[in-house]
Amino acid sequence: MKKLIVVIMLILSVGCVMAQHTADLGVQVGAATYWGNIQNVNTLKSITPVVGVLGRWNFNKRLAVRGQLLTGNLSADGSYKGAFIGQSGYRPTATPAAFPADPNYVYNFKRNFQTAEALLEFNFRNYKIGKMKKEAFTPFVSLGLGGFYSRAPRTGSFILEPNPKTVIPPTVGHPATPAYYPAFLDVNGKKTNGFDVLTLTIPVGAGLKFNITKRLGGMAEVIIRKTFSDNIDNLNDPSRFQSPTSTQVGYTAAKTGLNNTDWFATLAVSLTYQLWDEKGNCALYDKLRKK
């Protein structure tokens, strides 16, 4: 523990000596939601928690750059019409590799994700942590670039093969028993919910910064993110899965990327601590040195 404190003090001492601007460190908690190809999404059921850390370098009272790391979940429950859809977890004993088609087109997914982002912030008013009267709050906007990663969930809904020749017919004498379809597998043998996602994002945000004490600041912010992946909801190139023909074998990929419609957004509140000010005063360094 003492060694860790010494390392932190060395880093802070260099920053405090070189400081000409101000720097903040903070934590954030919030909620995330998704929208994309799934239809009739139950919004309340699709709100998921996120947590993160952030660091901010303030060039002046109007401009700052922020780096942040977030982790959390994205999920949605809704429907996807016109496709052969199966549900993970349902496997008939006699046919473990086949699944019944969902007659209600129910579709759901849930993914854990991590994202790293760099954002440029513009304050509409002069703002600085430490000012409790003037310059104590400001609305702001942010724009940046991020990286998003999500490991394949391997659970939730997935797409079934459309070719009726592969159908396992109902049990004789039991017309209510559904027909069973093999899960659609790509050339690597993976189902549609078996893929990792690694993509760039463009985050665009707006929010409010405000001071709590002379060293603590708060922030509330909404960020909407455009992704460059169409598979966050496990429906990569979704239109090819809809309305398969009676003679179709597999699914033919679309010729354009116009179906790339996966976005997600977060609403988060943050608590930030001023590491040092423009005069080189470094409260956290002073506290650690006294220990």
VOGU-3710 file (C-alpha; in Angstrom, 3 decimals, decimal comma):
1> mkklivviml> 0,000/0,000/0,000  2,841/2,400/0,876  4,537/1,681/-2,454  1,310/2,482/-4,296  0,987/5,797/-2,432  4,622/6,665/-3,328  3,947/5,992/-7,039  0,779/8,125/-6,971  2,677/10,936/-5,225  5,437/10,883/-7,867
11> ilsvgcvmaq> 2,889/11,133/-10,696  1,003/13,926/-8,963  4,179/15,837/-8,086  5,221/15,956/-11,751  1,742/17,117/-12,744  1,611/19,741/-10,005  4,998/21,222/-10,944  4,102/21,370/-14,661  0,494/22,480/-14,174  -0,567/25,517/-16,123
21> htadlgvqvg> -4,138/24,383/-16,512  -6,487/22,407/-14,265  -7,120/18,676/-14,128  -9,968/16,622/-12,650  -10,516/12,959/-11,877  -13,939/11,418/-11,366  -16,342/8,503/-11,272  -19,738/8,139/-12,904  -22,840/5,989/-12,693  -25,813/5,917/-14,988
31> aatywgniqn> -28,107/4,003/-17,296  -27,876/2,895/-20,926  -30,401/2,101/-23,631  -30,187/0,753/-27,189  -32,054/1,235/-30,429  -31,565/-0,512/-33,731  -33,275/-3,246/-35,728  -35,471/-4,716/-33,008  -39,045/-3,480/-33,229  -41,608/-2,747/-30,502
41> vntlksitpv> -38,874/-2,527/-27,891  -40,022/-2,423/-24,274  -38,064/0,658/-23,236  -38,410/0,202/-19,472  -37,093/-3,369/-19,632  -34,228/-2,272/-21,859  -32,636/0,247/-19,469  -29,400/-1,140/-18,024  -26,753/0,138/-15,548  -23,333/1,539/-16,457
51> vgvlgrwnfn> -20,365/2,701/-14,356  -17,141/4,417/-15,298  -14,148/6,592/-14,504  -13,045/9,812/-16,173  -10,164/12,247/-16,310  -10,454/15,822/-17,583  -7,844/18,351/-18,686  -9,210/21,903/-18,689  -7,457/24,167/-21,182  -9,411/27,158/-19,930
61> krlavrgqll> -12,851/27,971/-18,532  -14,573/27,106/-21,807  -12,638/24,213/-23,342  -11,633/20,822/-21,934  -10,724/17,361/-23,137  -11,996/14,283/-21,327  -11,036/10,641/-21,395  -13,352/8,023/-19,903  -13,818/4,291/-19,507  -17,299/2,796/-19,203
71> tgnlsadgsy> -18,585/-0,700/-18,586  -22,112/-2,005/-18,341  -24,830/-3,875/-20,201  -26,985/-3,313/-23,259  -30,209/-5,246/-23,729  -33,571/-5,087/-25,452  -36,811/-7,061/-25,542  -39,035/-6,657/-28,562  -39,872/-8,357/-31,865  -38,370/-8,932/-35,284
81> kgafigqsgy> -41,023/-9,712/-37,877  -40,710/-11,998/-40,885  -37,761/-14,081/-39,682  -37,265/-17,608/-38,392  -36,352/-16,939/-34,764  -35,255/-19,379/-32,068  -34,607/-18,890/-28,369  -31,559/-20,073/-26,481  -32,279/-22,527/-23,711  -35,078/-24,353/-25,574
91> rptatpaafp> -33,835/-27,657/-26,928  -36,117/-30,663/-27,437  -34,638/-33,793/-25,903  -34,919/-35,839/-29,096  -33,389/-33,164/-31,326  -30,750/-31,244/-29,332  -29,472/-29,361/-32,404  -32,874/-28,052/-33,530  -35,296/-25,450/-32,197  -38,956/-24,488/-32,716
101> adpnyvynfk> -39,571/-21,216/-34,560  -41,015/-18,526/-32,291  -44,514/-17,796/-33,709  -44,618/-14,386/-31,997  -41,295/-13,190/-33,428  -40,095/-12,406/-29,894  -36,512/-11,167/-29,984  -34,173/-10,302/-27,130  -30,479/-9,847/-26,457  -28,189/-8,833/-23,621
111> rnfqtaeall> -24,540/-7,887/-23,917  -21,874/-6,750/-21,482  -19,673/-4,041/-22,988  -16,621/-1,885/-22,353  -15,882/1,386/-24,078  -13,023/3,908/-24,051  -13,716/7,438/-25,253  -11,978/10,782/-25,786  -14,266/13,829/-25,906  -13,789/17,546/-26,468
121> efnfrnykig> -16,040/19,629/-24,198  -17,280/23,165/-24,808  -18,789/25,122/-21,886  -21,412/27,755/-22,695  -20,411/29,730/-19,586  -17,099/30,279/-17,831  -16,703/27,379/-15,428  -14,105/26,263/-12,925  -14,171/23,885/-9,962  -13,649/25,928/-6,805
131> kmkkeaftpf> -15,846/28,869/-7,739  -18,930/28,746/-5,517  -20,649/31,920/-6,770  -19,578/33,093/-10,198  -18,522/30,416/-12,702  -20,096/27,751/-10,484  -22,103/25,983/-13,195  -22,472/25,736/-16,953  -24,336/23,814/-19,644  -21,968/22,149/-22,099
141> vslglggfys> -21,748/19,975/-25,193  -19,257/17,234/-26,060  -18,070/15,433/-29,176  -15,515/12,676/-29,526  -14,358/9,290/-30,711  -14,540/5,973/-28,901  -13,865/2,275/-29,085  -16,523/-0,307/-28,145  -16,011/-3,987/-27,296  -18,559/-6,631/-26,366
151> raprtgsfil> -17,899/-10,330/-26,003  -20,379/-12,664/-27,676  -23,217/-13,414/-25,227  -24,184/-16,825/-26,717  -27,625/-16,422/-25,143  -30,830/-14,725/-26,220  -32,600/-14,996/-29,576  -30,943/-16,190/-32,773  -31,841/-16,924/-36,400  -32,963/-20,339/-37,674
161> epnpktvipp> -32,329/-21,888/-41,092  -35,048/-20,970/-43,616  -34,838/-24,045/-45,888  -37,946/-26,188/-45,232  -36,051/-29,289/-46,389  -34,150/-29,161/-43,108  -37,328/-29,064/-41,017  -37,839/-31,866/-38,543  -41,595/-32,518/-38,823  -44,005/-32,659/-35,898
171> tvghpatpay> -44,526/-35,919/-34,057  -47,118/-38,102/-35,802  -50,498/-37,784/-34,095  -49,544/-34,566/-32,350  -50,363/-31,736/-34,787  -49,870/-29,119/-32,048  -46,205/-30,067/-31,722  -44,061/-27,492/-33,562  -41,663/-28,229/-36,390  -37,978/-27,902/-35,474
181> ypafldvngk> -35,354/-25,987/-37,438  -31,562/-26,107/-37,140  -29,961/-22,884/-35,972  -28,409/-20,828/-38,757  -24,617/-21,155/-38,625  -22,066/-19,064/-40,502  -18,977/-20,479/-42,214  -17,244/-20,610/-38,826  -20,080/-22,581/-37,265  -21,382/-19,701/-35,126
191> ktngfdvltl> -24,996/-18,713/-34,448  -26,044/-15,089/-34,913  -25,653/-14,469/-31,178  -22,169/-15,958/-31,104  -20,091/-13,010/-32,349  -17,903/-10,518/-30,514  -18,338/-6,847/-31,382  -15,380/-4,482/-31,771  -16,188/-1,130/-33,327  -15,525/2,595/-33,329
201> tipvgaglkf> -18,179/4,947/-31,964  -18,932/8,639/-32,314  -20,266/10,000/-29,002  -22,226/13,279/-29,006  -23,354/14,645/-25,651  -24,879/17,513/-23,735  -25,170/18,174/-20,043  -24,619/20,382/-17,028  -21,537/20,898/-14,840  -21,847/22,338/-11,331
211> nitkrlggma> -19,693/22,826/-8,249  -20,344/21,104/-4,927  -17,345/22,291/-2,876  -14,086/24,071/-3,653  -12,590/20,774/-4,822  -15,623/18,716/-5,849  -17,708/19,143/-8,963  -20,712/17,335/-10,363  -21,886/16,589/-13,894  -25,074/15,245/-15,468
221> eviirktfsd> -24,836/14,269/-19,133  -26,657/12,478/-21,941  -24,473/10,932/-24,656  -25,794/9,384/-27,867  -23,361/7,104/-29,702  -23,340/6,133/-33,344  -21,642/2,769/-33,766  -20,058/1,274/-36,861  -21,376/-2,213/-36,125  -24,723/-3,701/-37,035
231> nidnlndpsr> -24,387/-6,645/-34,673  -24,814/-5,195/-31,185  -28,315/-6,745/-31,223  -27,043/-9,997/-32,825  -28,742/-9,068/-36,112  -25,832/-8,326/-38,415  -27,213/-7,364/-41,858  -30,765/-7,888/-40,536  -32,850/-7,524/-43,711  -31,471/-10,731/-45,197
241> fqsptstqvg> -33,155/-12,761/-42,439  -36,659/-11,453/-43,144  -39,253/-13,227/-45,328  -37,097/-16,180/-46,493  -38,435/-18,039/-49,536  -39,484/-21,688/-49,644  -36,410/-22,583/-51,725  -33,862/-20,427/-49,912  -30,750/-22,151/-48,599  -29,013/-20,039/-45,993
251> ytaaktglnn> -29,055/-16,232/-46,172  -27,467/-13,994/-48,769  -25,711/-10,922/-47,389  -26,971/-7,535/-48,535  -24,854/-5,638/-51,050  -24,844/-2,376/-49,072  -24,326/-1,319/-45,460  -27,491/0,800/-45,314  -28,964/-1,441/-42,621  -26,319/-0,383/-40,108
261> tdwfatlavs> -28,647/1,156/-37,516  -27,220/0,211/-34,105  -26,966/3,117/-31,646  -26,856/3,354/-27,869  -27,112/6,153/-25,353  -26,261/6,784/-21,709  -27,565/9,126/-19,039  -24,930/9,473/-16,318  -24,081/11,589/-13,292  -20,459/12,129/-12,287
271> ltyqlwdekg> -18,535/13,279/-9,253  -15,186/14,925/-10,066  -12,268/16,000/-7,881  -9,821/18,747/-8,856  -6,331/17,219/-8,805  -4,544/20,512/-9,272  -5,328/24,074/-10,262  -3,608/26,461/-12,669  -1,279/27,725/-9,899  0,104/24,273/-9,235
281> ncalydklrk> -1,756/23,777/-5,957  -2,332/20,076/-5,567  -4,591/19,150/-2,669  -4,429/15,370/-3,167  -0,618/15,437/-3,293  -0,504/17,506/-0,084  -2,792/15,079/1,720  -0,757/12,007/0,696  2,516/13,736/1,650  1,227/14,406/5,184
291> k> 0,530/10,686/5,598
//
